[in-house]
């Protein structure tokens, strides 16, 4: 199967696994996916991130987090996609659900949340929303 948008594939795997109440989900590894997984870990949306080196590319294993048998990730949505890139300056970076969620932004200084990008006064490509 050829995957055109690997980040959307990762987000879909996380969304499907959390709605099916799976404990872990495996995603083919890349630096961008590793950075997104680390942001989800730092923000408390997932429990653990493991990098498995079984093959050449490797695999990222994400351990999902649940609270009272409901997933912590209520929603996860891809914003910028290969056919339509979405960019925002630092003062136009979105706030997800009035600050209850996070926006993941790819900047010239790396992948970070919109809050971190606002604090550094840099804009970038709005990759995804998580709430």
C-alpha positions as a LaTeX table, in Angstrom:
\begin{tabular}{lrrr}
\hline
Residue & $x$ (\AA) & $y$ (\AA) & $z$ (\AA) \\
\hline
Unk1 & 0.00 & 0.00 & 0.00 \\
Unk2 & 1.39 & 3.38 & $-1.00$ \\
Unk3 & 0.85 & 6.11 & 1.56 \\
Unk4 & 0.87 & 9.65 & 0.13 \\
Unk5 & 0.55 & 11.49 & 3.45 \\
Unk6 & 2.44 & 9.58 & 6.14 \\
Unk7 & 1.53 & 12.06 & 8.91 \\
Unk8 & $-2.19$ & 11.68 & 8.17 \\
Unk9 & $-1.66$ & 7.91 & 8.24 \\
Unk10 & $-0.07$ & 8.19 & 11.70 \\
Unk11 & $-2.90$ & 10.37 & 13.03 \\
Unk12 & $-5.51$ & 7.99 & 11.58 \\
Unk13 & $-3.82$ & 4.99 & 13.22 \\
Unk14 & $-3.85$ & 6.80 & 16.58 \\
Unk15 & $-7.51$ & 7.82 & 16.14 \\
Unk16 & $-8.59$ & 4.30 & 15.17 \\
Unk17 & $-6.60$ & 2.60 & 17.96 \\
Unk18 & $-7.95$ & 4.93 & 20.64 \\
Unk19 & $-11.55$ & 4.50 & 19.48 \\
Unk20 & $-11.04$ & 0.70 & 19.53 \\
Unk21 & $-9.51$ & 0.98 & 23.06 \\
Unk22 & $-6.21$ & $-0.58$ & 21.99 \\
Unk23 & $-3.30$ & $-0.31$ & 24.42 \\
Unk24 & $-0.59$ & 0.35 & 21.80 \\
Unk25 & $-0.33$ & 1.39 & 18.16 \\
Unk26 & 2.65 & 0.86 & 15.83 \\
Unk27 & 3.63 & 3.46 & 13.22 \\
Unk28 & 6.46 & 3.33 & 10.65 \\
Unk29 & 9.26 & 5.57 & 11.96 \\
Unk30 & 10.50 & 8.91 & 10.66 \\
Unk31 & 11.98 & 11.98 & 12.31 \\
Unk32 & 8.80 & 14.02 & 11.84 \\
Unk33 & 6.60 & 11.28 & 13.32 \\
Unk34 & 9.04 & 10.90 & 16.22 \\
Unk35 & 8.81 & 14.65 & 16.90 \\
Unk36 & 4.99 & 14.56 & 16.80 \\
Unk37 & 4.94 & 11.55 & 19.13 \\
Unk38 & 7.25 & 13.34 & 21.58 \\
Unk39 & 4.94 & 16.38 & 21.57 \\
Unk40 & 1.95 & 14.13 & 22.32 \\
Unk41 & 3.97 & 12.54 & 25.15 \\
Unk42 & 5.05 & 15.91 & 26.60 \\
Unk43 & 1.50 & 17.27 & 26.48 \\
Unk44 & 0.11 & 14.17 & 28.25 \\
Unk45 & $-1.95$ & 12.68 & 25.42 \\
Unk46 & $-0.06$ & 9.37 & 25.35 \\
Unk47 & 1.81 & 7.34 & 28.00 \\
Unk48 & 4.98 & 6.16 & 26.28 \\
Unk49 & 6.93 & 6.33 & 23.01 \\
Unk50 & 9.27 & 3.49 & 22.02 \\
Unk51 & 11.49 & 3.28 & 18.95 \\
Unk52 & 11.75 & $-0.32$ & 17.73 \\
Unk53 & 14.53 & $-1.12$ & 15.24 \\
Unk54 & 13.26 & $-4.38$ & 13.79 \\
Unk55 & 13.79 & $-3.41$ & 10.15 \\
Unk56 & 15.61 & $-0.72$ & 8.17 \\
Unk57 & 13.01 & 2.01 & 8.72 \\
Unk58 & 12.09 & 1.09 & 12.26 \\
Unk59 & 8.77 & 1.39 & 14.06 \\
Unk60 & 7.44 & 3.78 & 16.65 \\
Unk61 & 5.25 & 2.11 & 19.29 \\
Unk62 & 2.88 & 4.51 & 21.05 \\
Unk63 & 1.21 & 3.48 & 24.30 \\
Unk64 & $-2.16$ & 5.21 & 24.45 \\
Unk65 & $-3.54$ & 6.85 & 27.57 \\
Unk66 & $-7.05$ & 6.37 & 28.94 \\
Unk67 & $-8.91$ & 8.11 & 31.76 \\
Unk68 & $-11.95$ & 6.36 & 33.26 \\
Unk69 & $-12.01$ & 3.95 & 30.28 \\
Unk70 & $-12.31$ & 6.81 & 27.76 \\
Unk71 & $-9.41$ & 7.90 & 25.55 \\
Unk72 & $-7.50$ & 11.04 & 26.53 \\
Unk73 & $-7.33$ & 11.98 & 22.83 \\
Unk74 & $-10.90$ & 13.04 & 22.09 \\
Unk75 & $-10.03$ & 14.21 & 18.60 \\
Unk76 & $-7.05$ & 14.46 & 16.28 \\
Unk77 & $-7.22$ & 16.20 & 12.90 \\
Unk78 & $-4.74$ & 16.81 & 10.07 \\
Unk79 & $-4.82$ & 20.44 & 8.92 \\
Unk80 & $-2.03$ & 20.99 & 6.38 \\
Unk81 & $-1.88$ & 18.28 & 3.75 \\
Unk82 & 0.19 & 17.68 & 0.60 \\
Unk83 & $-2.45$ & 19.22 & $-1.67$ \\
Unk84 & $-3.08$ & 22.29 & 0.50 \\
Unk85 & $-0.39$ & 23.60 & 2.84 \\
Unk86 & $-1.62$ & 25.84 & 5.67 \\
Unk87 & 0.83 & 28.43 & 7.01 \\
Unk88 & 0.37 & 30.95 & 9.82 \\
Unk89 & 2.47 & 33.77 & 11.25 \\
Unk90 & 3.13 & 33.86 & 14.98 \\
Unk91 & 0.17 & 36.15 & 15.72 \\
Unk92 & $-2.18$ & 34.07 & 13.55 \\
Unk93 & $-1.38$ & 30.66 & 15.08 \\
Unk94 & $-4.62$ & 28.90 & 16.04 \\
Unk95 & $-5.88$ & 28.14 & 19.54 \\
Unk96 & $-7.65$ & 24.78 & 19.62 \\
Unk97 & $-10.88$ & 24.77 & 21.67 \\
Unk98 & $-9.91$ & 28.01 & 23.38 \\
Unk99 & $-6.66$ & 26.56 & 24.70 \\
Unk100 & $-7.95$ & 23.12 & 25.76 \\
Unk101 & $-6.26$ & 21.40 & 22.82 \\
Unk102 & $-2.96$ & 21.87 & 21.01 \\
Unk103 & $-1.95$ & 22.77 & 17.47 \\
Unk104 & 1.22 & 21.11 & 16.18 \\
Unk105 & 3.30 & 23.48 & 14.04 \\
Unk106 & 6.36 & 22.83 & 11.86 \\
Unk107 & 8.68 & 25.84 & 12.16 \\
Unk108 & 12.19 & 26.70 & 11.04 \\
Unk109 & 13.33 & 25.72 & 14.55 \\
Unk110 & 11.64 & 22.31 & 14.52 \\
Unk111 & 8.23 & 20.84 & 15.25 \\
Unk112 & 6.51 & 22.31 & 18.32 \\
Unk113 & 3.14 & 23.32 & 19.71 \\
Unk114 & 1.56 & 26.61 & 18.70 \\
Unk115 & 2.01 & 27.89 & 22.26 \\
Unk116 & 5.77 & 27.27 & 22.10 \\
Unk117 & 5.96 & 28.89 & 18.63 \\
Unk118 & 4.03 & 31.94 & 19.88 \\
Unk119 & 6.47 & 32.30 & 22.79 \\
Unk120 & 9.43 & 32.22 & 20.36 \\
Unk121 & 7.65 & 34.64 & 17.96 \\
Unk122 & 7.86 & 32.31 & 14.95 \\
Unk123 & 5.22 & 31.00 & 12.59 \\
Unk124 & 5.13 & 27.96 & 10.36 \\
Unk125 & 3.05 & 25.20 & 8.82 \\
Unk126 & 0.04 & 24.16 & 10.92 \\
Unk127 & 0.22 & 20.36 & 10.81 \\
Unk128 & $-2.49$ & 19.04 & 13.13 \\
Unk129 & $-4.94$ & 19.75 & 15.94 \\
Unk130 & $-5.21$ & 17.50 & 19.00 \\
Unk131 & $-7.87$ & 17.82 & 21.70 \\
\hline
\end{tabular}
